[in-house]
């Protein structure tokens, strides 16, 4: 499968990066747990980039390229719901930002305080809730993105989206989470590579030690593979590929956060260094889809369907595969 970007897609990526450039660093001296990136979101929206997925020359990779760039910024720019999930899973141009909630997973939702629409995914239906008059309680967290709570009663007020399958929302949200993890992990790794050039131990920069070089190289492999798996899932639209991409990304996030924090020493979680934005964002993204175990089980169930309750065996198919 060819996952190389076309000339049009490369041009789109460059244009997005130009607009995002002023948000590439956190303000000097800022000690916030999260930075409000809504000004950038609105600029991207007015430029039409949030609708790139619907354009034939870009396709799903249009939304992926936008989300890759946004998730690599210290600022919180919640583009995944509006740029990927809404157009591809619902076919509607829902007012963004779009937050995603799942029935039975509690009332705390990422990006809820800044969202205009909440997609509520149930067992057999999907609802779209206009948040203009909804009762949303912003929450204080350390996770580099805004979180809020909303009651189950409030969630049920949304309109049911006809012919929208919960499985499709989960599929595209899995792709979005994998893309976000790839972008945030890449940003954390890039900052760590620069840091090991200046942090000195035993008379020389720690980046000069082969053991550290090896671990950073392994992290780069994980980040690159995460990005490629997410792009493949977006291009194919395959649910199994989406679950696999999410599962791999969630596992990679754990390794990248561990190594990048260790190489920063005690400074890695201080607010003076931007790494904390990506560390905490990666930690929250690891649980966005109920954790690596849930994503892995979804992928396994789709790859090797279980024996049905009615007794129809799939064992032979599983053995052959």
C-alpha positions as CSV (number, residue, x, y, z in Angstrom):
1,X,0.0,0.0,0.0
2,X,1.4,3.4,-1.0
3,X,1.1,5.8,1.9
4,X,3.3,8.5,0.4
5,X,1.6,11.9,0.3
6,X,0.4,13.3,-3.0
7,X,1.6,16.7,-4.1
8,X,-1.8,18.1,-3.1
9,X,-1.6,16.5,0.3
10,X,2.0,17.8,0.8
11,X,0.8,21.3,-0.1
12,X,-2.1,21.0,2.4
13,X,0.3,19.8,5.1
14,X,2.7,22.8,4.5
15,X,-0.2,25.2,4.6
16,X,-1.5,23.8,7.9
17,X,2.0,24.0,9.4
18,X,2.4,27.6,8.3
19,X,-0.8,28.6,10.1
20,X,0.1,26.6,13.2
21,X,3.7,27.9,13.4
22,X,2.9,30.8,15.9
23,X,1.6,28.1,18.3
24,X,4.6,25.8,18.1
25,X,5.8,26.9,21.6
26,X,4.2,27.7,24.9
27,X,4.3,31.3,26.1
28,X,7.4,32.1,28.2
29,X,6.7,31.8,31.9
30,X,3.3,30.3,31.5
31,X,2.5,27.7,34.2
32,X,-0.9,26.5,33.0
33,X,-1.8,22.9,32.8
34,X,-3.3,23.5,29.4
35,X,-3.2,26.2,26.8
36,X,-6.4,27.3,25.0
37,X,-5.8,26.8,21.3
38,X,-9.3,27.9,20.2
39,X,-7.9,30.9,18.3
40,X,-5.9,28.5,16.1
41,X,-9.0,26.2,15.7
42,X,-11.0,29.1,14.5
43,X,-8.3,30.2,12.1
44,X,-8.0,26.6,10.7
45,X,-11.8,26.5,10.4
46,X,-12.1,29.8,8.6
47,X,-9.4,28.7,6.1
48,X,-11.4,25.5,5.3
49,X,-8.9,23.0,6.6
50,X,-11.4,21.3,8.9
51,X,-13.4,20.3,5.8
52,X,-10.4,18.9,4.0
53,X,-11.5,15.3,4.5
54,X,-14.6,16.0,2.3
55,X,-12.4,17.1,-0.6
56,X,-11.6,14.5,-3.2
57,X,-7.9,15.5,-3.6
58,X,-7.2,15.0,0.1
59,X,-9.7,12.4,1.4
60,X,-9.4,11.1,5.0
61,X,-5.7,12.0,5.0
62,X,-6.7,15.6,4.9
63,X,-8.1,15.3,8.4
64,X,-5.2,13.2,9.5
65,X,-2.6,15.7,8.4
66,X,-4.5,18.5,10.2
67,X,-4.7,16.4,13.4
68,X,-1.0,15.3,13.2
69,X,0.1,19.0,13.2
70,X,-2.4,20.1,15.9
71,X,-1.6,17.3,18.3
72,X,2.1,18.1,18.1
73,X,1.5,21.6,19.6
74,X,1.6,22.4,23.3
75,X,-1.6,24.3,22.8
76,X,-4.8,22.3,23.0
77,X,-6.5,22.2,19.6
78,X,-9.3,19.6,19.5
79,X,-9.7,19.0,15.8
80,X,-10.2,15.2,15.7
81,X,-14.0,15.2,16.2
82,X,-14.8,17.8,13.6
83,X,-12.1,17.0,11.0
84,X,-12.3,13.2,11.0
85,X,-15.2,11.6,13.0
86,X,-18.1,13.9,12.1
87,X,-17.6,13.9,8.3
88,X,-16.5,10.3,8.0
89,X,-18.8,8.6,10.5
90,X,-21.9,10.8,10.3
91,X,-21.7,12.5,6.9
92,X,-22.8,15.7,8.6
93,X,-21.1,19.1,8.9
94,X,-21.6,19.4,12.7
95,X,-20.6,22.6,14.5
96,X,-17.2,22.2,15.9
97,X,-15.3,21.5,18.0
98,X,-16.9,18.1,18.3
99,X,-16.4,16.1,21.6
100,X,-17.0,12.4,21.8
101,X,-18.7,10.5,24.7
102,X,-19.6,6.8,25.1
103,X,-22.5,5.5,27.1
104,X,-21.5,3.7,30.2
105,X,-18.0,5.3,30.5
106,X,-18.8,8.0,32.9
107,X,-19.6,11.7,32.5
108,X,-16.1,13.2,32.1
109,X,-15.4,14.1,28.5
110,X,-12.2,15.5,26.9
111,X,-12.6,18.9,25.1
112,X,-16.2,19.2,26.4
113,X,-15.8,22.8,27.8
114,X,-14.8,24.2,24.4
115,X,-17.0,21.9,22.2
116,X,-20.1,23.1,20.4
117,X,-21.4,19.6,19.6
118,X,-21.2,16.4,21.6
119,X,-21.5,13.0,19.9
120,X,-22.9,10.5,22.3
121,X,-22.3,6.9,21.2
122,X,-24.6,4.3,22.5
123,X,-25.0,0.5,21.9
124,X,-27.3,0.9,18.9
125,X,-27.6,4.7,18.2
126,X,-25.6,7.9,18.0
127,X,-26.9,11.2,19.3
128,X,-25.7,14.7,18.5
129,X,-26.2,17.2,21.3
130,X,-26.0,21.0,20.7
131,X,-24.0,22.2,23.7
132,X,-25.2,25.8,23.5
133,X,-27.7,25.4,26.3
134,X,-26.3,22.2,27.9
135,X,-25.1,22.1,31.5
136,X,-21.4,21.5,31.3
137,X,-19.1,21.6,34.3
138,X,-15.5,22.4,33.5
139,X,-13.0,20.3,35.5
140,X,-9.5,21.1,36.6
141,X,-7.0,18.4,35.5
142,X,-3.3,18.2,34.6
143,X,-3.9,16.4,31.3
144,X,-3.1,19.3,28.9
145,X,-6.6,19.4,27.4
146,X,-9.8,20.8,28.7
147,X,-12.1,18.3,30.5
148,X,-15.7,18.7,31.6
149,X,-18.5,16.7,33.0
150,X,-22.1,16.3,31.8
151,X,-24.9,14.3,33.2
152,X,-26.3,11.2,31.4
153,X,-29.7,12.9,31.4
154,X,-28.3,15.9,29.5
155,X,-26.6,13.5,27.0
156,X,-29.9,11.9,26.2
157,X,-31.3,15.2,25.0
158,X,-29.3,15.0,21.7
159,X,-31.0,14.2,18.4
160,X,-30.6,10.7,17.1
161,X,-28.6,10.6,13.9
162,X,-30.4,8.4,11.4
163,X,-28.3,5.7,9.7
164,X,-25.2,6.4,11.7
165,X,-23.6,3.3,13.2
166,X,-21.9,3.4,16.6
167,X,-19.2,1.1,15.2
168,X,-18.3,3.8,12.6
169,X,-17.9,6.5,15.2
170,X,-15.7,4.2,17.2
171,X,-13.6,3.3,14.2
172,X,-12.9,6.9,13.2
173,X,-12.4,8.0,16.8
174,X,-9.8,5.1,17.1
175,X,-8.0,6.5,14.0
176,X,-8.1,10.0,15.5
177,X,-6.7,8.9,18.9
178,X,-3.9,7.0,17.1
179,X,-3.1,10.1,15.0
180,X,-3.1,12.3,18.2
181,X,-0.8,9.9,20.0
182,X,1.6,9.9,17.1
183,X,1.7,13.7,16.9
184,X,2.1,14.2,20.7
185,X,4.8,11.4,20.9
186,X,6.7,12.9,18.0
187,X,6.7,16.3,19.7
188,X,7.9,14.8,23.0
189,X,10.6,12.9,21.3
190,X,11.8,16.0,19.3
191,X,12.1,18.0,22.5
192,X,14.0,15.2,24.2
193,X,16.5,14.9,21.4
194,X,17.3,18.6,21.8
195,X,17.5,18.3,25.5
196,X,20.0,15.4,25.6
197,X,22.4,17.5,23.5
198,X,22.7,20.0,26.4
199,X,22.2,17.9,29.6
200,X,25.7,16.8,30.7
201,X,26.7,13.9,32.9
202,X,30.3,12.6,33.4
203,X,31.7,15.5,31.4
204,X,29.7,15.2,28.2
205,X,26.2,15.6,26.9
206,X,24.1,12.5,27.7
207,X,23.1,12.3,24.0
208,X,26.6,11.1,23.3
209,X,26.1,7.9,25.2
210,X,25.2,5.0,22.9
211,X,22.6,3.5,25.2
212,X,20.6,6.7,25.1
213,X,21.0,6.9,21.4
214,X,19.6,3.4,21.0
215,X,16.6,4.1,23.2
216,X,15.8,7.3,21.3
217,X,16.1,5.5,18.0
218,X,13.7,2.8,19.3
219,X,11.2,5.6,20.3
220,X,11.5,7.0,16.8
221,X,10.6,3.7,15.3
222,X,7.5,3.5,17.6
223,X,6.5,7.0,16.6
224,X,6.9,6.4,12.9
225,X,5.1,3.1,13.0
226,X,2.2,4.7,15.0
227,X,1.9,7.4,12.3
228,X,2.0,4.9,9.4
229,X,-0.6,2.6,11.1
230,X,-2.9,5.5,11.7
231,X,-2.6,6.7,8.1
232,X,-3.2,3.2,6.8
233,X,-6.4,2.9,8.9
234,X,-7.6,6.2,7.5
235,X,-6.9,5.4,3.9
236,X,-8.5,1.9,4.1
237,X,-11.4,2.8,6.4
238,X,-11.0,-0.7,7.9
239,X,-12.3,-1.2,11.4
240,X,-9.7,-3.8,12.3
241,X,-6.9,-1.6,11.1
242,X,-8.3,1.3,13.2
243,X,-8.4,-0.9,16.3
244,X,-4.8,-2.1,15.7
245,X,-3.6,1.4,15.1
246,X,-5.1,2.5,18.4
247,X,-3.7,-0.5,20.3
248,X,-0.2,0.0,18.9
249,X,-0.3,3.8,19.6
250,X,-1.5,3.3,23.2
251,X,1.4,0.9,23.9
252,X,3.9,3.1,22.1
253,X,2.8,6.1,24.2
254,X,3.8,4.3,27.4
255,X,7.3,3.7,26.1
256,X,7.8,7.2,24.7
257,X,6.6,8.9,27.9
258,X,8.8,6.7,30.1
259,X,12.0,7.3,28.1
260,X,11.5,11.0,27.4
261,X,10.8,11.7,31.0
262,X,13.8,9.7,32.2
263,X,16.1,11.5,29.9
264,X,14.8,14.9,31.2
265,X,15.4,13.8,34.8
266,X,13.5,15.7,37.5
267,X,12.8,18.6,35.1
268,X,10.5,16.7,32.8
269,X,7.3,17.3,34.8
270,X,8.0,20.9,35.7
271,X,5.8,23.5,34.0
272,X,8.8,25.4,32.8
273,X,9.5,22.7,30.2
274,X,7.0,21.9,27.5
275,X,7.4,18.2,27.8
276,X,4.8,18.0,30.5
277,X,2.1,19.0,28.0
278,X,2.8,16.0,25.8
279,X,3.4,13.6,28.7
280,X,0.0,14.3,30.3
281,X,-1.8,14.4,27.0
282,X,-0.4,11.0,26.1
283,X,-1.5,9.6,29.4
284,X,-5.0,10.8,28.9
285,X,-5.1,9.5,25.3
286,X,-4.0,6.1,26.5
287,X,-7.4,5.9,28.3
288,X,-9.5,7.6,25.7
289,X,-10.7,4.3,24.2
290,X,-10.9,2.5,27.6
291,X,-7.2,1.6,27.4
292,X,-4.9,-0.6,25.4
293,X,-6.6,-3.8,26.6
294,X,-9.9,-2.7,25.1
295,X,-8.4,-1.7,21.7
296,X,-6.4,-4.9,21.5
297,X,-9.5,-7.0,22.3
298,X,-11.5,-5.1,19.6
299,X,-8.8,-5.8,17.1
300,X,-8.6,-9.5,18.0
301,X,-12.4,-10.0,17.9
302,X,-12.6,-8.5,14.4
303,X,-9.5,-10.4,13.2
304,X,-10.6,-13.7,14.8
305,X,-14.4,-13.7,15.3
306,X,-15.6,-15.6,18.4
307,X,-17.9,-18.6,18.3
308,X,-21.4,-17.3,18.2
309,X,-24.0,-18.1,20.9
310,X,-26.1,-20.0,18.3
311,X,-23.2,-22.5,17.9
312,X,-21.9,-21.4,14.5
313,X,-18.2,-22.1,14.6
314,X,-15.6,-19.7,13.4
315,X,-12.8,-21.9,14.6
316,X,-11.8,-23.1,11.2
317,X,-11.5,-19.5,9.8
318,X,-9.5,-18.6,12.9
319,X,-7.1,-21.5,12.3
320,X,-6.6,-20.7,8.6
321,X,-6.0,-17.0,9.4
